[in-house]
Amino acid sequence: MAVVSVALALLSGVIGAGFASGREIMCFFAQHGAAAGASVVCALLALSLFFLRLPDQLARAECSSLSALCRLRFGDRLGALCALLFSLLFAITGGAMLAACAELFALVLNIRHAYGAGMLLSLLLGMALAARGLFGLALPGAALCLLLPVLLFCLLALPAGEARFFPAMPADMPVYAVLYGTAYGALSAAQLAGMLPLLRALGSCARRRAVLLFCALFGALLLLGVAVCRRHFAAVCHQALPFVALSRQLGRGGYLLVAACLYAAALSTFCAMLAGLRSLPLPLAAAVCLLFALLGFGPLVSSAYPALGALCAGLLLLLCSPQSLTVDNPQR
């Protein structure tokens, strides 16, 4: 049961509003045409590498958290700075997802102060789930496993519409597909680095099963999303929110379904970010995320998250390197 719960908890964190809206799927995968499959494989391989290697590093160094491993590998001062960068990434991502939850409330509910009420209710719900530990983190992942396939199959069944014209692929497009898929996997792993202790707590065999189950579930959803984007490429290639644009053909029921998927995805990632900020008391971690959420979803996702995510992904690569670890550090 722990294996399934950890896999669902990882799924909760990796599927955010960008994935559920189709924007990330189009940007990182579907736009590569016939090479989209290679991009998906590279993303899954990158996630598997990080989620297997980093918990092993934590176990070898006898560290219980990512921040302790950073201090052990980079020294006290630089390690503390690296840990702060990861915490900042978790707080910014959590704030962006909390703002997305509030925006969904404002779009769906035609009432006064829907945005503020949605943010407050989502904040309290996220705190309640995060306080339940592994079960609370796995619950949104289970909801996503139920909701997303229904939405994606409904969108896949829609008529393809106008003829699908795919852009001509230059000779180096497969290289771009590999790079984009690998980058997506690295960025997602950095975003979920705060959940590594969940994998660390499992034995090596159980850890491999959890990662394999996570990759199977996430890969299936990702391939299904790519199939939707490929089938309706002409209609969604220039859409900011591809799945939202397609859902208009499903009527009000489809609109509510995509809204439910987006909310579950945003809330699940918010819970995962609260878990990543485990070094802070839960109310303080929620307050930090709320502070960033007040800046709004757009500014956080368009500027702060990509740069900080790339920096933290680079740090994860350094932590995965085979350099010897000094396990007698008292800061572990």
Salt bridges, closest charged atoms under 4 A:
GLU62 OE1 - ARG332 NH2 3.67
